[in-house]
Amino acid sequence: MPPPKLRRRPALIAAAVAAICLGALLAGWAWKATTDTQEVLVARDTISRGSVIKASDLERVRLSADPALHPVPGSEFDEVVGKRASLDIAAGGMLTPESFTSTIVPGDGQSVVGVSLTPAQSPGLALNSGDHVRVVVTPGQGADIPAGAPLFNEATVVGVHTDETSGNTVVDLLVDHADAAVLAERVATGNIAIVLDSREN
């Protein structure tokens, strides 16, 4: 008996060719996607402006980053640790060269004065590094402010934390060196309050 004739099915052949082409396209896309990514630094947790960046604040991730953003490469991890955040960096946010600074605080001609505040002495809004505030004198009953003495000191917040013992908010204030002694004396009396001024730049 003659061998059976094989039927050619053009539809199946076309489908096979299409599947091969689709697989090649997907493989090319996957290769391009992986080769276009780069390792960059992102914030593991929210980093407040003015705070010192710690190793635990950062992580390296691979992203298809927009070159226009100029992300900080993961290889600069050690160089970034120890610098101060120049703006608020949200958790998961990618770092750029504008995100941090190596400026030393306090700088020449400046001093940092710590102030322990009760809820009655501080604004209801949380204070953040970089905020401009005034330390206003609130003399006790029967006490007078010395003649000619200023009613407040202007300062910039450079650090905020909670005293676990007292529960008070401790605020580090950056002031001119010449004003530090007067401010420290006022803080020691406890007769002060912090006023938060505009946060608009």
GUMITI-498705 format. One line per 2 residues: number of its first residue (from 0); their letters; for each residue z, x, y of N, C-alpha, C. Coordinates in Angstrom, 1 decimal, padded with zeros to 4 digits, always signed. Each point is the difference from the previous one (the first is absolute). Example, Ala and Ser with C-alpha at 12.3 -4.5 7.8 and 13.67 -1.06 7.14 Angstrom:
BEGIN
0) AS) +007.8:+013.2:-005.7:+000.0:-000.9:+001.2:+000.0:+000.9:+001.2 | -000.7:-000.4:+001.1:+000.0:+000.9:+001.1:+000.8:-000.8:+001.1
***
This chain:
BEGIN
0) MP) +000.0:+000.9:-001.2:+000.0:-000.9:+001.2:+000.0:+000.9:+001.2 | -000.7:-000.4:+001.1:-000.1:+000.8:+001.2:+001.4:-000.1:+000.7
2) PP) +000.4:+001.1:+000.7:+001.3:+000.0:+000.7:+000.0:-001.1:+001.1 | +001.2:-000.5:+000.2:+000.0:-001.1:+001.1:-000.3:+000.6:+001.4
4) KL) -000.6:-000.7:+000.8:-000.3:+000.4:+001.3:+001.2:-000.2:+000.9 | +000.3:+001.1:+000.8:+001.2:-000.1:+000.9:-000.5:-000.6:+001.3
6) RR) +000.8:-000.9:+000.4:-000.3:-000.7:+001.3:+000.6:+000.7:+001.2 | -000.8:+000.2:+000.9:+000.4:+000.7:+001.3:+000.5:-001.1:+000.9
8) RP) +001.3:+000.2:+000.5:+000.5:-000.9:+001.0:+000.1:+000.6:+001.3 | -000.9:-000.2:+000.9:-000.1:+000.6:+001.3:+001.3:-000.3:+000.8
10) AL) +000.6:-001.2:-000.2:+001.2:-000.4:+000.8:+001.1:+000.9:-000.3 | +000.2:+000.3:-001.3:+001.1:+000.9:-000.4:-000.2:+001.4:+000.5
12) IA) -001.3:+000.5:-000.1:-000.2:+001.3:+000.5:+000.2:+000.1:+001.5 | -000.4:-001.0:+000.7:+000.3:+000.0:+001.5:+001.5:+000.0:+000.3
14) AA) +000.7:-000.8:-000.8:+001.5:-000.1:+000.2:+000.6:+001.4:-000.3 | -000.4:+000.6:-001.0:+000.5:+001.4:-000.4:-000.2:+001.0:+001.1
16) VA) -001.3:+000.0:+000.5:-000.3:+000.9:+001.1:+000.8:-000.3:+001.2 | +000.2:-001.3:+000.4:+000.8:-000.4:+001.1:+001.5:+000.5:-000.1
18) AI) +000.5:-000.1:-001.3:+001.4:+000.4:-000.2:+000.1:+001.5:+000.2 | -001.0:+000.7:-000.5:+000.1:+001.5:+000.1:-000.1:+000.4:+001.5
20) CL) -000.8:-000.7:+000.7:-000.1:+000.3:+001.5:+001.3:-000.3:+000.7 | +000.5:-001.2:-000.3:+001.3:-000.4:+000.6:+001.1:+001.0:-000.3
22) GA) +000.1:+000.4:-001.3:+001.0:+001.0:-000.3:-000.2:+001.3:+000.7 | -001.2:+000.4:+000.2:-000.3:+001.3:+000.8:+000.5:-000.2:+001.4
24) LL) -000.3:-001.2:+000.6:+000.4:-000.2:+001.4:+001.5:+000.0:+000.1 | +000.7:-000.7:-000.9:+001.5:+000.0:+000.1:+000.6:+001.3:-000.2
26) AG) -000.6:+000.8:-000.9:+000.5:+001.4:-000.2:-000.2:+000.8:+001.3 | -001.2:-000.1:+000.6:-000.2:+000.7:+001.3:+000.9:-000.4:+001.1
28) WA) +000.3:-001.4:+000.0:+000.9:-000.5:+001.1:+001.4:+000.6:-000.3 | +000.5:+000.0:-001.2:+001.3:+000.5:-000.3:+000.1:+001.4:+000.3
30) WK) -001.0:+000.8:-000.3:+000.0:+001.4:+000.3:+000.1:+000.3:+001.5 | -000.8:-000.8:+000.7:+000.0:+000.2:+001.5:+001.3:-000.4:+000.6
32) AT) +000.6:-001.1:-000.6:+001.3:-000.5:+000.6:+001.1:+001.1:-000.2 | +000.0:+000.6:-001.2:+001.1:+001.0:-000.3:-000.3:+001.3:+000.8
34) TD) -001.2:+000.3:+000.2:-000.3:+001.3:+000.7:+000.2:-000.2:+001.5 | -000.1:-001.2:+000.5:+000.2:-000.2:+001.5:+001.4:-000.2:+000.4
36) TQ) +000.9:-000.1:-001.0:+001.5:-000.1:+000.4:+000.5:+001.4:+000.3 | +001.1:-000.1:+000.8:+000.7:+001.3:+000.3:+001.5:-000.2:+000.0
38) EV) +000.8:+001.0:-000.3:+001.4:-000.1:-000.1:+000.6:+000.1:+001.5 | +000.7:-001.0:+000.4:+000.6:+000.0:+001.3:+001.5:-000.3:-000.1
40) LV) +000.6:+000.1:+001.2:+001.5:-000.2:+000.1:+000.2:-001.4:+000.5 | +000.9:-000.8:-000.6:+000.3:-001.3:+000.5:+001.6:-000.1:+000.0
42) AR) +000.5:-000.9:+000.8:+001.4:-000.2:+000.0:+000.5:-000.8:-001.2 | +001.0:+000.5:-000.7:+000.6:-000.7:-001.1:+000.8:-001.2:+000.5
44) DT) +000.8:+000.3:+001.1:+000.8:-001.1:+000.6:-000.3:+000.1:+001.5 | +000.4:-001.0:+000.8:-000.2:+000.0:+001.4:+000.7:+001.1:+000.7
46) IS) -000.7:+000.8:+000.8:+000.5:+001.1:+000.7:+000.1:-000.4:+001.5 | +001.2:+000.0:+000.6:+000.1:-000.4:+001.4:-000.4:+001.2:+000.9
48) RG) -000.5:-000.4:+001.1:-000.4:+001.0:+001.0:+001.2:+000.8:+000.4 | -000.2:+001.3:+000.1:+001.0:+001.0:+000.4:+000.9:+000.5:-001.1
50) SV) -000.1:-000.6:-001.2:+000.8:+000.5:-001.1:-000.7:+001.2:-000.7 | +000.8:+000.8:-000.6:-000.5:+001.2:-000.8:-000.6:-000.5:-001.3
52) IK) -001.2:+000.5:-000.2:-000.7:-000.4:-001.3:+000.5:+000.8:-001.1 | +000.5:-000.7:-001.1:+000.5:+000.7:-001.2:-001.0:-000.1:-001.1
54) AS) +000.2:+000.9:-001.0:-000.9:+000.0:-001.1:+000.0:-001.4:-000.7 | +001.1:-000.6:-000.1:+000.1:-001.3:-000.7:-000.7:-001.2:+000.8
56) DL) -000.4:+000.3:+001.3:-000.7:-001.0:+000.8:-001.4:+000.0:-000.3 | -000.6:+001.0:-000.7:-001.4:+000.1:-000.2:-000.4:+000.0:-001.4
58) ER) -001.3:-000.4:-000.3:-000.6:+000.2:-001.3:-001.5:+000.2:+000.2 | -000.5:+000.6:-001.1:-001.5:+000.3:+000.0:-000.7:-001.1:-000.8
60) VR) -001.1:-000.5:+000.6:-000.8:-001.0:-000.7:-001.4:+000.3:+000.2 | -000.9:-000.4:-000.8:-001.4:+000.1:+000.1:-000.6:-001.2:+000.6
62) LS) -000.7:+000.1:+001.1:-000.6:-001.2:+000.6:-001.4:+000.3:+000.4 | -000.8:-001.0:+000.2:-001.3:+000.1:+000.6:+000.2:-000.2:+001.5
64) AD) +000.5:+001.1:+000.6:+000.4:-000.1:+001.4:-001.2:+000.1:+001.0 | +000.0:-000.7:+001.1:-001.0:+000.0:+001.0:+000.1:+001.4:+000.7
66) PA) -001.0:+000.8:+000.0:+000.1:+001.3:+000.7:+000.3:-000.1:+001.4 | -000.3:-001.1:+000.7:+000.3:-000.2:+001.4:+001.5:+000.0:+000.3
68) LH) +000.8:-000.3:-001.1:+001.5:-000.1:+000.2:+000.6:+001.4:+000.0 | -000.7:+001.0:-000.5:+000.6:+001.4:-000.1:+001.3:+000.0:-000.7
70) PV) +000.1:-000.5:-001.3:+001.2:+000.0:-000.7:+000.5:+001.4:-000.3 | +001.3:+000.1:-000.1:+000.7:+001.3:-000.4:-000.2:+000.2:-001.5
72) PG) -000.6:+001.1:-000.4:-000.2:+000.2:-001.4:+001.3:+000.3:-000.8 | +000.0:-000.3:-001.2:+001.2:+000.2:-000.8:+000.5:+001.4:-000.1
74) SE) -001.0:+000.9:+000.2:+000.4:+001.5:-000.1:+000.9:+000.4:+001.1 | +000.2:-000.8:+001.1:+000.8:+000.3:+001.1:+001.4:-000.6:-000.1
76) FD) +000.4:-000.4:-001.2:+001.3:-000.6:-000.2:+001.1:+000.8:+000.6 | +000.1:+001.3:-000.4:+001.1:+000.8:+000.4:+000.0:+000.3:+001.5
78) EV) -001.2:+000.0:+000.6:-000.1:+000.2:+001.5:+000.6:-001.2:+000.8 | -000.2:-001.2:-000.6:+000.4:-001.2:+000.7:+001.5:-000.2:-000.1
80) VG) +000.6:+000.3:-001.2:+001.4:-000.2:-000.2:+000.8:+000.8:+001.0 | +001.0:-000.6:+000.7:+000.8:+000.7:+001.0:-000.4:-000.3:+001.4
82) KR) -001.2:-000.6:+000.2:-000.5:-000.3:+001.3:+000.5:-001.4:+000.4 | -000.1:-000.4:+001.2:+000.5:-001.3:+000.5:-001.2:-001.0:+000.1
84) AS) +000.3:-001.2:-000.3:-001.1:-001.1:+000.1:-000.1:-000.3:+001.5 | -001.3:+000.1:+000.5:-000.2:-000.3:+001.4:-000.3:-001.5:+000.2
86) LD) -000.1:-000.8:-001.1:-000.1:-001.4:+000.1:+000.5:-000.6:-001.2 | +000.2:-001.3:+000.0:+000.4:-000.7:-001.2:-001.1:-000.1:-001.1
88) IA) +000.4:+000.4:-001.2:-000.9:+000.1:-001.1:+000.4:-001.0:-001.1 | -000.7:-001.1:-000.2:+000.3:-001.0:-000.9:-000.1:+000.5:-001.5
90) AG) +000.8:-000.6:-000.9:+000.0:+000.4:-001.4:-001.4:-000.2:-000.5 | -000.6:+001.0:-000.6:-001.3:+000.0:-000.5:-001.1:+000.4:+001.0
92) GM) +000.5:+000.3:+001.2:-001.0:+000.4:+001.1:-000.4:+001.4:-000.2 | -001.3:+000.2:+000.3:-000.6:+001.4:-000.2:+000.4:+000.8:+001.3
94) LT) +000.4:+001.3:-000.3:+000.3:+000.9:+001.1:-001.2:+000.6:+000.6 | +000.0:+000.1:+001.4:-001.1:+000.7:+000.7:+000.7:+001.1:+000.8
96) PE) -000.7:+001.0:+000.6:+000.6:+001.0:+000.8:+000.8:-000.5:+001.1 | -000.3:-001.2:+000.5:+000.7:-000.6:+001.1:+001.3:-000.7:-000.4
98) SF) +000.3:+000.0:-001.3:+001.2:-000.7:-000.6:+001.3:+000.8:+000.2 | -000.2:+001.3:+000.2:+001.2:+000.9:+000.0:-000.1:+001.1:+001.1
100) TS) +001.1:+000.6:+000.3:+000.0:+001.0:+001.0:+001.0:+001.1:-000.4 | -000.2:+001.2:+000.4:+000.9:+001.1:-000.2:+001.0:+000.3:+001.1
102) TI) -000.1:-000.9:+001.0:+000.9:+000.2:+001.2:+001.5:+000.0:-000.4 | +000.7:+001.0:+000.5:+001.4:+000.1:-000.3:+000.8:-000.8:+000.9
104) VP) +001.0:-000.7:-000.6:+000.9:-000.9:+000.7:+001.5:+000.5:-000.2 | +000.8:+000.3:+001.0:-000.4:-000.1:+001.4:-000.7:+001.2:+000.5
106) GD) -000.9:-000.2:+000.9:-000.8:+001.1:+000.6:+000.8:+000.8:+001.1 | -000.6:+000.9:+000.6:+000.6:+000.8:+001.0:+000.4:-000.9:+001.2
108) GQ) +001.2:+000.1:+000.5:+000.5:-000.8:+001.1:+000.5:-001.4:-000.5 | +000.1:-000.3:-001.3:+000.3:-001.3:-000.5:+001.2:+000.1:-000.9
110) SV) +000.7:-001.1:-000.2:+001.2:+000.0:-000.9:+000.0:-001.4:-000.7 | +000.6:+000.0:-001.2:+000.1:-001.2:-000.8:+001.5:-000.4:+000.0
112) VG) +000.3:-001.3:+000.4:+001.4:-000.5:+000.0:+000.0:-001.2:-000.9 | +001.0:+000.1:-001.0:+000.2:-001.1:-000.9:+000.9:-001.1:+000.5
114) VS) -000.4:-001.2:-000.2:+000.8:-001.2:+000.5:+000.2:-000.9:-001.1 | +001.3:-000.4:-000.3:+000.4:-000.9:-001.0:+000.1:-001.4:+000.7
116) LT) -000.7:-000.9:-000.5:-000.1:-001.3:+000.7:+000.5:-001.2:-000.9 | +000.8:-000.9:+000.5:+000.3:-001.2:-000.6:-001.1:-001.0:+000.3
118) PA) +000.0:-001.1:-000.8:-001.1:-001.0:+000.3:+000.1:-000.5:+001.5 | +001.2:+000.0:+000.6:+000.1:-000.5:+001.4:-000.6:+001.0:+001.0
120) QS) -000.1:+001.3:-000.4:-000.5:+001.0:+000.9:-001.5:+000.3:-000.1 | -000.7:-000.6:-001.0:-001.4:+000.3:-000.2:-000.8:-001.3:+000.1
122) PG) -001.3:+000.1:+000.2:-000.9:-001.2:+000.0:-000.1:-000.6:-001.4 | -000.4:-001.3:+000.1:-000.1:-000.7:-001.3:-001.2:+000.6:-000.8
124) LA) -001.0:+000.5:+000.7:-001.2:+000.6:-000.6:+000.4:+001.3:-000.6 | -000.6:+000.4:-001.1:+000.3:+001.3:-000.6:-000.6:+001.1:+000.9
126) LN) +000.8:+001.0:+000.2:-000.6:+001.2:+000.8:-000.8:+000.9:-000.9 | -001.1:+000.5:+000.5:-000.8:+000.9:-000.8:-000.2:+001.3:+000.8
128) SG) -000.3:+001.1:-000.7:-000.3:+001.2:+000.6:-001.2:-000.1:+001.0 | +000.2:+000.5:+001.2:-001.0:-000.1:+001.0:+000.3:-001.0:+001.0
130) DH) +000.9:-000.9:-000.2:+000.4:-001.0:+000.9:+000.6:+000.6:+001.3 | -000.3:-000.6:+001.1:+000.6:+000.5:+001.3:+001.1:-001.0:+000.3
132) VR) +001.2:+000.6:+000.2:+001.2:-000.9:+000.2:+000.8:+000.5:+001.2 | +000.9:-000.8:+000.5:+001.0:+000.4:+001.0:+001.4:-000.2:-000.6
134) VV) +000.8:+001.0:+000.2:+001.4:+000.0:-000.4:+000.8:-000.5:+001.3 | +000.4:-001.2:+000.0:+000.7:-000.6:+001.1:+001.5:+000.1:-000.1
136) VT) +000.6:+000.4:+001.1:+001.5:+000.1:+000.1:+000.6:-001.4:+000.1 | +000.9:-000.3:-000.9:+000.8:-001.3:+000.0:+001.4:+000.3:+000.1
138) PG) +000.6:+000.3:+001.2:+001.4:+000.4:+000.2:+000.9:-001.0:-000.5 | +001.1:+000.4:-000.6:+001.0:-000.9:-000.5:+000.7:-000.8:+001.2
140) QG) +000.8:-000.9:-000.4:+000.6:-000.9:+001.0:+000.9:+000.9:+000.9 | -000.2:-000.2:+001.3:+000.8:+000.7:+001.0:-000.5:+001.4:+000.3
142) AD) -001.0:+000.5:-000.8:-000.5:+001.4:+000.2:-001.2:-000.1:+001.0 | -000.1:+001.0:+000.8:-001.1:+000.1:+000.9:-000.9:+001.2:-000.3
144) IP) -001.3:-000.2:+000.3:-000.9:+001.1:-000.1:+000.1:+001.0:+001.2 | +000.1:+001.3:-000.2:+000.1:+000.9:+001.1:-001.1:-000.2:+001.0
146) AG) +000.4:+000.1:+001.3:-001.0:-000.1:+001.0:-001.1:+001.0:-000.1 | -001.3:-000.5:+000.1:-001.1:+000.8:-000.1:-000.5:+000.3:-001.4
148) AP) +000.8:-000.4:-001.0:-000.5:+000.2:-001.4:-001.0:-001.0:-000.4 | -001.1:+000.4:-000.7:-001.0:-000.9:-000.4:+000.5:-001.1:-001.0
150) LF) -000.6:-001.2:+000.1:+000.5:-001.1:-000.8:-000.6:+000.1:-001.5 | -001.0:+000.8:-000.2:-000.6:+000.1:-001.3:-000.6:+001.4:-000.2
152) NE) -000.3:+000.3:-001.2:-000.8:+001.2:-000.4:-001.2:-000.4:-000.7 | -001.2:+000.5:+000.4:-001.2:-000.2:-000.8:-000.1:+000.9:-001.2
154) AT) -000.5:-000.5:-001.1:-000.1:+000.8:-001.2:-001.1:-000.5:-000.9 | -000.3:+000.8:-001.0:-001.0:-000.3:-001.0:+000.6:+000.1:-001.4
156) VV) -000.2:-001.1:-000.8:+000.6:+000.0:-001.3:-000.8:+001.0:-000.9 | +000.7:+000.9:-000.7:-000.7:+000.9:-000.9:+000.5:-000.2:-001.5
158) GV) +001.0:-000.8:-000.2:+000.5:-000.2:-001.3:+001.0:-001.2:-000.1 | -000.1:-000.7:-001.1:+001.0:-001.2:-000.1:+000.4:+000.0:-001.5
160) HT) +001.3:-000.1:-000.2:+000.5:-000.2:-001.3:+001.4:-000.8:+000.0 | +000.4:-000.5:-001.1:+001.2:-000.8:-000.1:+001.2:+000.9:-000.5
162) DE) +001.1:-000.1:+000.7:+001.2:+000.7:-000.5:+000.6:-000.8:-001.1 | +000.0:+000.5:-001.2:+000.5:-000.7:-001.2:+001.5:-000.3:+000.1
164) TS) +000.7:+000.8:+000.7:+001.5:-000.2:+000.1:+000.3:-001.2:+001.0 | -000.5:+000.1:+001.2:+000.3:-001.0:+001.0:-001.0:-001.2:+000.0
166) GN) -001.2:+000.2:-000.5:-001.0:-001.0:+000.1:-000.7:+000.0:+001.3 | +000.4:+000.9:+000.9:-000.7:+000.0:+001.3:-001.4:+000.7:-000.1
168) TV) -000.8:-000.3:+001.0:-001.3:+000.6:+000.1:+000.1:+001.3:+000.8 | -000.4:+001.1:-000.5:+000.1:+001.2:+000.7:-001.5:+000.4:+000.5
170) VD) -000.1:+000.1:+001.3:-001.2:+000.3:+000.6:+000.0:+001.4:+000.6 | -001.0:+000.8:-000.3:-000.2:+001.3:+000.6:-000.9:-000.2:+001.2
172) LL) +000.5:+000.4:+001.2:-000.7:-000.1:+001.2:-000.4:+001.3:+000.6 | -001.3:+000.1:+000.4:-000.5:+001.2:+000.6:+000.1:-000.1:+001.5
174) VD) +000.7:+000.9:+000.7:+000.1:-000.1:+001.4:-000.2:+001.4:+000.6 | -000.1:+000.1:+001.3:-000.1:+001.3:+000.7:+001.3:+000.7:-000.2
176) HA) -000.1:+001.3:-000.1:+001.2:+000.9:-000.2:+001.1:-000.3:+001.0 | -000.5:-000.2:+001.3:+001.0:-000.1:+001.0:+000.8:-001.3:-000.1
178) DA) -000.6:-001.0:-000.7:+000.7:-001.3:-000.1:+000.8:-000.2:-001.3 | -000.1:+001.0:-000.9:+000.7:-000.1:-001.3:+001.5:-000.1:+000.1
180) AV) +000.6:+000.9:+000.9:+001.5:+000.0:+000.1:+000.5:-001.3:+000.5 | -000.6:-000.5:+001.1:+000.4:-001.3:+000.5:-000.1:-001.1:-001.0
182) LA) -001.1:-000.1:-000.7:-000.2:-001.0:-001.0:+001.0:+000.1:-001.1 | +000.3:+001.2:-000.5:+000.9:+000.2:-001.0:+001.4:-000.5:+000.4
184) ER) +000.4:+000.3:+001.2:+001.3:-000.5:+000.5:+000.1:-001.5:+000.0 | -001.1:-000.7:+000.4:-000.1:-001.4:+000.0:+000.1:-000.6:-001.4
186) VA) -000.7:+000.6:-000.9:+000.0:-000.4:-001.4:+001.4:+000.1:-000.6 | +000.7:+001.0:+000.4:+001.3:+000.2:-000.6:+001.0:-001.1:+000.4
188) TG) -000.2:-000.6:+001.2:+000.9:-001.1:+000.4:-000.3:-001.3:-000.7 | -001.2:-000.1:-000.5:-000.4:-001.3:-000.7:-000.5:-001.0:+000.9
190) NI) +000.1:+000.2:+001.3:-000.3:-001.0:+001.0:-001.5:+000.1:+000.5 | -000.9:-000.2:-001.0:-001.4:+000.1:+000.3:-000.7:-001.1:-000.8
192) AI) -001.3:-000.2:+000.4:-000.8:-000.9:-000.8:-001.4:+000.5:+000.1 | -000.8:-000.3:-001.0:-001.4:+000.5:-000.1:-000.9:-001.2:+000.5
194) VL) -000.9:+000.3:+000.9:-001.0:-001.0:+000.4:-001.4:+000.6:-000.4 | -000.7:-000.9:-000.7:-001.4:+000.4:-000.4:-001.0:-000.4:+001.0
196) DS) -000.8:+000.9:+000.5:-001.0:-000.3:+001.0:-001.3:-000.2:-000.7 | -001.1:-000.3:+000.8:-001.3:-000.4:-000.6:-000.5:+001.0:-001.0
198) RE) -000.5:-000.5:-001.1:-000.7:+000.9:-001.0:-001.4:+000.1:+000.2 | -000.6:-000.6:+001.0:-001.4:+000.1:+000.3:-000.3:+001.4:+000.6
200) N) -001.1:+000.5:-000.5:-000.4:+001.4:+000.5:-001.0:-000.2:+001.2
***
